[in-house]
Amino acid sequence: MIGVSGSLAGSLCLSMSEATALGLVSGMLGQPATTLDELAQSGIAELANVVAGRAGIVFAEEGMSTNITPPLLLIGSGARLSSVEILRLAVPLETVAGTVRLHIVLRETA
């Protein structure tokens, strides 16, 4: 999960299975990752940074200035997130390692 502030406020979240996370990290490292250890967690956090950073570039091209927070990892099944009154858009992204869902919860600020 990465927080967004500025012209837009809210968050961007990536959700995936542990198998998908390990597959993605294995590809990033060029070697098998078998557990969600500190290195694997760092890889997933970096993936979230890349996605949020690229979104920030697109927003800036549209005249919207944004800032992002460092990623927060929620590990384990059963975690629930609520966007309360902000509509959430969930976009499935198919990768060679499995499906990653990008959850976009953003609203324009005053």
C-alpha positions as CSV (number, residue, x, y, z in Angstrom):
1,M,0.0,0.0,0.0
2,I,1.3,3.5,-0.9
3,G,-0.4,6.7,0.2
4,V,-0.9,9.5,-2.2
5,S,-1.3,13.2,-1.4
6,G,-1.3,16.5,-3.3
7,S,-3.8,17.2,-6.1
8,L,-5.1,13.7,-5.5
9,A,-5.4,12.0,-2.1
10,G,-5.8,8.3,-1.3
11,S,-3.8,5.2,-1.9
12,L,-2.6,2.7,-4.4
13,C,-2.4,-0.9,-3.3
14,L,-1.0,-4.0,-5.0
15,S,-2.5,-7.3,-3.8
16,M,-1.3,-10.8,-4.8
17,S,-0.9,-14.3,-3.5
18,E,2.3,-15.3,-1.8
19,A,3.2,-17.5,-4.7
20,T,2.8,-14.6,-7.1
21,A,4.9,-12.4,-4.9
22,L,7.6,-15.0,-4.7
23,G,7.5,-15.5,-8.5
24,L,7.8,-11.8,-9.1
25,V,10.7,-11.4,-6.6
26,S,12.4,-14.5,-8.2
27,G,12.3,-12.7,-11.6
28,M,13.6,-9.5,-10.1
29,L,16.5,-11.2,-8.4
30,G,17.3,-13.6,-11.2
31,Q,17.3,-16.5,-8.6
32,P,14.6,-18.4,-6.8
33,A,12.9,-16.8,-3.8
34,T,11.3,-19.3,-1.5
35,T,10.2,-17.3,1.5
36,L,8.9,-13.8,2.0
37,D,12.0,-12.8,3.9
38,E,13.4,-9.3,4.2
39,L,14.9,-9.3,0.7
40,A,11.6,-10.6,-0.9
41,Q,9.6,-8.0,1.1
42,S,12.0,-5.3,-0.1
43,G,11.5,-6.4,-3.7
44,I,7.7,-6.2,-3.4
45,A,7.9,-2.8,-1.8
46,E,10.2,-1.7,-4.7
47,L,7.6,-3.0,-7.2
48,A,4.9,-0.9,-5.5
49,N,7.3,2.2,-5.6
50,V,7.8,1.7,-9.4
51,V,4.0,1.4,-10.0
52,A,3.2,4.5,-7.8
53,G,6.1,6.5,-9.3
54,R,5.0,5.8,-12.8
55,A,1.4,6.8,-11.9
56,G,2.8,10.0,-10.4
57,I,4.5,10.8,-13.7
58,V,1.3,10.3,-15.6
59,F,-0.6,12.4,-13.1
60,A,2.0,15.2,-13.5
61,E,1.6,15.1,-17.3
62,E,-2.1,15.8,-16.7
63,G,-1.2,18.7,-14.5
64,M,-1.8,17.0,-11.1
65,S,1.0,17.2,-8.6
66,T,1.3,14.2,-6.2
67,N,3.5,12.9,-3.5
68,I,3.8,9.2,-2.4
69,T,4.6,7.7,1.0
70,P,7.0,4.8,1.5
71,P,5.2,1.4,0.9
72,L,3.5,-0.4,3.7
73,L,3.3,-4.2,3.4
74,L,0.5,-6.2,4.8
75,I,1.5,-9.9,4.9
76,G,-0.9,-12.8,5.4
77,S,-4.4,-13.8,4.5
78,G,-7.5,-12.2,5.9
79,A,-6.4,-8.6,5.8
80,R,-9.2,-6.2,5.0
81,L,-8.9,-2.7,3.8
82,S,-11.8,-0.2,3.6
83,S,-11.8,2.9,1.4
84,V,-14.9,4.1,3.3
85,E,-16.7,6.6,1.1
86,I,-14.2,6.7,-1.8
87,L,-14.9,4.4,-4.7
88,R,-12.1,1.8,-5.3
89,L,-11.1,0.7,-8.8
90,A,-9.5,-2.8,-8.8
91,V,-7.5,-3.6,-12.0
92,P,-6.2,-7.1,-12.5
93,L,-2.7,-7.2,-14.0
94,E,-1.7,-10.6,-15.5
95,T,2.0,-11.4,-15.0
96,V,4.1,-14.5,-15.7
97,A,4.0,-15.1,-12.0
98,G,0.3,-14.8,-11.5
99,T,-2.4,-12.1,-11.1
100,V,-1.6,-8.8,-9.3
101,R,-4.5,-6.6,-8.5
102,L,-3.9,-2.9,-8.5
103,H,-6.4,-1.1,-6.2
104,I,-6.8,2.6,-6.9
105,V,-8.5,4.7,-4.3
106,L,-8.0,8.4,-5.2
107,R,-10.1,11.6,-5.0
108,E,-9.3,15.1,-6.1
109,T,-8.4,17.5,-3.3
110,A,-9.8,21.0,-2.9
